[in-house]
Amino acid sequence: MIAYVTVGADDIARARRFYTAFLPALDYGLKEGPEGLSYVLPVPPGQSPILPDFYVKPTFDGRAASAGNGAMIAFEARSQKQVRDLHAAALAAGGFDEGQPGFRDSYGPHFYVGYLRDPQGNKIALFSNDPIEPGREG
């Protein structure tokens, strides 16, 4: 099980604007401190934490943050409409389009996804895979 994911950011305020445009809609809460941003899912009383947590931090070595080549972080949305809405919100908050929301031929018939880059260049996917919603035409 993945416990947490961390991406580096040189401009924490810019990263906060981007990630706060969509992560709260997916139930992630934000805790901010001198070490950076921590986005975590709520823990119901008496329950174990829901993982993974997502962190945005300055680099530990002090050099410029960079995006991983081939690395991508995917967040599951509740619906195709939410994928579209959150993709648009993230773009308006300083993200860069890496693929408009829609179906992709190489994925299953209900896998609906939009791709972004955060202000630092990290690749982000927002997806829905609900078999109750309309699927890609075969």
C-alpha positions as CSV (number, residue, x, y, z in Angstrom):
1,M,0.0,0.0,0.0
2,I,1.3,3.4,-0.9
3,A,1.4,5.6,2.3
4,Y,2.2,8.9,0.8
5,V,3.4,10.7,-2.3
6,T,5.6,13.8,-2.3
7,V,6.3,16.3,-5.1
8,G,8.8,19.1,-4.9
9,A,7.9,22.8,-5.5
10,D,10.0,25.9,-5.6
11,D,6.9,28.2,-5.2
12,I,4.7,26.8,-2.4
13,A,2.1,29.6,-2.8
14,R,1.7,28.8,-6.4
15,A,1.5,25.1,-5.7
16,R,-1.1,25.7,-3.0
17,R,-3.3,27.7,-5.5
18,F,-3.1,24.8,-8.0
19,Y,-3.7,21.9,-5.7
20,T,-6.3,23.6,-3.6
21,A,-8.3,24.2,-6.8
22,F,-9.2,20.5,-6.9
23,L,-8.0,18.4,-3.9
24,P,-10.6,19.7,-1.4
25,A,-13.4,18.6,-3.9
26,L,-11.9,15.1,-3.6
27,D,-12.2,15.4,0.3
28,Y,-8.5,16.2,0.9
29,G,-7.9,18.6,3.7
30,L,-4.9,20.9,3.8
31,K,-2.4,21.4,6.6
32,E,0.3,23.9,5.9
33,G,3.5,24.3,7.9
34,P,7.1,25.4,7.4
35,E,7.8,22.1,5.8
36,G,5.2,22.6,3.0
37,L,1.7,21.5,2.2
38,S,0.1,18.3,3.5
39,Y,-3.1,17.1,1.8
40,V,-4.8,14.3,3.8
41,L,-8.2,12.5,3.7
42,P,-10.4,12.8,6.8
43,V,-10.2,10.0,9.3
44,P,-13.6,9.0,10.8
45,P,-13.5,8.4,14.5
46,G,-12.2,5.0,15.4
47,Q,-11.1,4.3,11.8
48,S,-7.6,3.9,10.3
49,P,-6.2,6.7,8.1
50,I,-7.2,6.5,4.4
51,L,-4.0,6.5,2.3
52,P,-2.1,7.9,0.5
53,D,-1.4,11.3,1.8
54,F,-0.1,13.9,-0.7
55,Y,2.7,16.3,0.2
56,V,4.1,19.3,-1.6
57,K,7.4,20.5,-0.2
58,P,10.5,22.4,-1.0
59,T,13.4,20.1,-2.0
60,F,15.5,18.7,0.8
61,D,18.8,19.4,-0.9
62,G,17.9,23.0,-1.7
63,R,18.3,22.6,-5.5
64,A,15.5,23.4,-7.9
65,A,12.5,21.1,-7.9
66,S,12.0,19.1,-11.0
67,A,9.3,16.8,-12.4
68,G,10.0,13.1,-12.7
69,N,10.2,11.9,-16.3
70,G,7.5,9.2,-16.6
71,A,6.1,9.9,-13.2
72,M,2.4,10.7,-12.8
73,I,0.0,11.0,-9.9
74,A,-3.7,10.1,-10.4
75,F,-6.6,11.3,-8.3
76,E,-10.0,9.5,-8.6
77,A,-13.0,11.8,-9.1
78,R,-16.6,10.8,-8.4
79,S,-17.9,11.4,-12.0
80,Q,-17.0,12.4,-15.5
81,K,-18.4,15.8,-14.8
82,Q,-16.2,16.2,-11.8
83,V,-13.2,15.3,-13.9
84,R,-14.1,18.1,-16.3
85,D,-14.9,20.6,-13.5
86,L,-11.7,19.9,-11.6
87,H,-9.5,19.9,-14.7
88,A,-10.9,23.4,-15.6
89,A,-10.4,24.6,-12.0
90,A,-6.8,23.4,-11.9
91,L,-6.0,25.1,-15.3
92,A,-7.5,28.3,-13.9
93,A,-5.3,28.0,-10.8
94,G,-2.1,27.9,-12.8
95,G,-1.9,24.4,-14.2
96,F,-1.1,23.4,-17.8
97,D,-3.2,21.2,-20.0
98,E,-1.6,17.8,-20.8
99,G,-4.7,16.2,-22.3
100,Q,-8.3,17.4,-22.2
101,P,-10.8,15.2,-20.3
102,G,-12.2,12.3,-22.3
103,F,-12.0,8.7,-23.1
104,R,-8.7,7.2,-24.4
105,D,-8.7,4.3,-26.9
106,S,-6.0,2.5,-24.9
107,Y,-8.0,2.3,-21.7
108,G,-11.2,0.6,-20.7
109,P,-14.6,1.8,-22.0
110,H,-15.5,3.7,-18.8
111,F,-12.1,5.2,-18.0
112,Y,-12.5,8.9,-18.4
113,V,-9.4,11.0,-17.7
114,G,-7.9,14.5,-18.0
115,Y,-4.2,15.2,-17.7
116,L,-2.5,18.3,-16.3
117,R,0.9,19.6,-15.2
118,D,1.2,21.5,-12.0
119,P,3.1,24.8,-11.9
120,Q,6.4,22.8,-11.3
121,G,5.8,20.4,-14.2
122,N,4.6,17.3,-12.2
123,K,2.1,15.3,-14.3
124,I,-1.4,14.9,-12.7
125,A,-4.3,12.7,-13.8
126,L,-7.9,13.2,-12.8
127,F,-10.1,10.2,-13.7
128,S,-13.4,8.5,-13.2
129,N,-14.1,4.9,-14.0
130,D,-17.7,4.5,-13.1
131,P,-19.5,1.7,-15.1
132,I,-22.8,3.3,-14.4
133,E,-21.9,6.4,-16.5
134,P,-21.9,6.4,-20.3
135,G,-18.8,4.8,-21.7
136,R,-16.7,5.2,-24.8
137,E,-18.5,4.2,-28.0
138,G,-17.0,0.8,-29.0
